[in-house]
Every structure is written in structure tokens, then in C-alpha cells.
Amino acid sequence: MNFAKIAACAVVGFGVSFAPALAGDVIADWSQAKAPAAPALKEVTVDPKTTAFLVLDFLPSNCNMERRPRCVDSLPKAKALLERARKAGAPVVYGLAGQSTIKDVLPDVAPIGDEPSARSSADKFRGTDLQKILADRGIKTVIVSGTAAHGAVLYTGSAAAFMGLDVIVPVDLMSSETIFHEQYVAFHFATAPGVSQRTTLTRSDMIKF
């Protein structure tokens, strides 16, 4: 009798018998999930003639200390990137939600002149002329900022990628109620089929015009 084979089989059998059982759906197995390593951020240089800066839903109703303090914290960085984009000549386009108007945008990132806007729910392309606004300006790349990360940023950015645009997401300019909301959005942009291939994750100070 080959005792080595018997011992090996016993070890394998023991491992299988006592391995954690998976129930087969994400809710039942929720506690067994572990966050993957953080996606790498990259420096990026854009052409201001073909790059638009999307400023989405920076509104008093959803960017405040009660609902999303992380959005309030992001405003100085959003303002700094906005100023650099304008100085470089990159078009700026605003996203609005609900019954808000362009006058409701928070002062730190408020529009100037005739900068256009599109009002919709999470996907700012849906039911608006945003695609035409970008096409008329020869835009090939969009920098997507705003709140909520798991709303306007996720869906507008993903829609842009599916339309064939290159998408740049500064992670310090996408805010939600919790870090987890922002985490799964960053992971989506880094890994989702059809989206990740056209998306670059970065920080606002890593973007050059």
C-alpha cells in the first residue's frame, strides 16, 4: 500500500471539508469580500483644445456638511483645477440635477460667461444635448468631476467612455457620503469592461494642460 498517496489524499480531503462554504450569492457571502489593492493613479497631460472639464452637481442641496462633507472638502481643489482649465482654454461644461439652475452652482466653482450646462439625473447625457455640446467643440476627452461619485460621476463618465471619449477621473474631485462609495466607483472605472480601457484615474494636481 502506498502510504504517501493515502496521506496526500487525506490532506486534500481535509482541506476541502473544512474550506469556507460559499452560499453562491454576493449578499450571503458579503462578509467574505476583501477590498482589492487600490488602482494606480497616473499623471496625465491633456490638449485643452480637445478636452472639456465637466463640473457635475456641485449644488447646495447635495454638497454640504450635513449630506456630503467630503464634497465640501473637495471644493478648493475643484476650484484650482477649474481655474487652470480656463486659463489653458479648455471648455467647461456644467451638470445640473433636479430643478436646479446654473445660478445654483456653488460659488467656488460657479460658471462664468456663457459656459454651457446640461440638466439630467445621474447620466448627464440622458435627455440632454451634452453630446452635441461636446461634439460641436471637437471634444475627444472629458475630465469628470462632481458629486455624487456613485451618481453623476459614475454614470456620466461611463456613458462618455461608451461613446468613444477618453475619460479622466480625478479621484479627489469625486465625492460621496462615504469612502466606500468612492472606492467602488474608482474600482469600476479601473476594471469595468468598455469603461476601463478609456479611463485614466488621477488626482487634480496630476493633470497638466
N, C-alpha and C positions, 0 to 999 in steps of 0.2 A: 504494500500500500504506500502511495506517495503522500507522506505526511505534510510535505511542503505545500502541495496543492490544496490539501484539506484545510491547512491553516490559512492560506490566502483566501480561499472561498469563505471561510468563517469571518475573516476581517471585512471582506466586501459585503457580506450579508449583514454583519453588524452595523456597518456604515449606512446601508440602505434602510435598515429597520429603524434607526434612530435619527435619520435626517429630518429636518423640519418639514412637516407636511404643508403643502400649499393648497389652499382651498380652490384656487383656479380663477378668482376674480380680484380686481385691484382693491376693492373695498375690504373684502375679507382678509387680504394679505397686506393691508395698509401699513401695519406696524413693522413689517419686514423690509420695507423700502429704505434704501440708503441714498442720500444725495450723491450724485457723481461729482467728479472733480470740476471745479469752476472752468468755464470756457476761457480760452486765451483771448485777451484784448490785443488789438493791433493798431498801430499808428496808421493814419490814412491821409493822403493828400488828394484833394478834390479840385476839379475845374469849376470855378464859380459860374462860368457861363452855362454849364450844363447840369448844375447841382442846385436843388431847391431845399431850403430849410423849412420843414413842416413843424409848426408850433401848435400843438393839439390840446385843446380843452384846458388851458390854464385859466380857469374861471373861479370866481369867489365861491361858487356852490360846491366845487369838488377839490379845490386846492386851498385848504385852510387847516388850522391847527387841530380842529376837532375831528375832521374826517381823514385828512391825509397830511400829517405834519411833514412827512418825507417830501411831499411836493413843495411845501413852503421852503424847506431846506434847499431844494434844488434851484430855486428861482435865481439866486445870484449867478450861478454857473450858466443857467439858460440865458440870462441877460448878457453875460460876457460873450457867449458864442453867437448870440443874435447880433451883437454889435460888430463882431468880426466878420460875420457873414455879410452884413450890409456894407461894411467897408470894402469888402472884396467884390461887391457887386452881385452876390448870389441872390436870386429871388427868394422872398419869404412868403409863405402861404400859411394861413391860419385855419385851424379846425375848431368848429363850434358844436355845442351839443344842446339838446332841448330847445328852449325858446330864447336862448342867449343870442345876443347880437355882438358885432365886432367891438362895440363900446364897452362890453362887459369884460373883455380880456384884462387880466391883472396888469397894473401899471408897469411893473418891472419888465414885462415882455409885450407891452402894448404895440399895436401896429402903427406905422407912420405912413403918411401919404395914401396911396391907393393900393396898398398891399391886399391881395385878394383873400377870400375865405370860402370855406365850404362847411355847411352845417348838416350833420347827419348823426347817427348813433355811433357805434364803435368803429365801423368801417367808413371813413370819410369819403370813399369813392362811391358808396352806395347812394344812388338817387341824387347825386350832385354832379357838377361839371368839373370836379377836381382833375380828372384825367385830361380833359380838354385844356384846363389852365396850364397843366404841366407840359402837354404836347405843344401848345402854342408858343411856349418859351424854350422849346428844344431841350427839355429836361431829360436826362438819362439816369440821374442819381438823386435820391432823396435822403436827407438826414431827418430821421423821425424822432421827435421829442414830445413829451407831454405826459398827461395823466388821464386815465389810469394806464399803467403799463399793460395790465391784462385786458384792457379795453381798446382805446383808440390807438395806442402804440402797436399792440399785437396785431390787430385786425387791419389797420391801415398799412402797416409795414408789410404784412404778409400779402395783402392784395397787390401792393406795388411790386413785390417780387414776382408774383404770378403774372403780372402784366409785362414783365421783362425789364423792369427798372432795377438798378442796383440800389441796395438799401444799406444805410449806415445808421446804426443804433448806438448812441452814446448812453451807456448804462447809468450814468449819473444824472441823466435828464429824463429818465422814465421812472415814475413813482407810483406806488400803490399803498394800500393800507398796511401791508406787512412785507417783510423781506422775502417771505416765501412766494408771494405773488410775483414779485420782481424776479425771483430766482427761476421760477418755471418759465417765465417769458424769455429770459436770457437763454435758457436751455433750449427752448423751442426755436428761437432764431438760429442757434448754433447747430441744431441737429435735424430740424424738420425737413422732410423731402420737399423739393421745389422751392423752399424758402432759404435754407441754409446756404445753398450754392450761390445765392445772390446777396447774402447779408454779411456785413462786417460789424462785429461788436467792438466798441471802442469806448473811450471817455472823451468828454468835451475838449479837454486840453491836449488830446492826442490827434485832433483834427486840424489839418493845415489847408489853407486856401491858396 
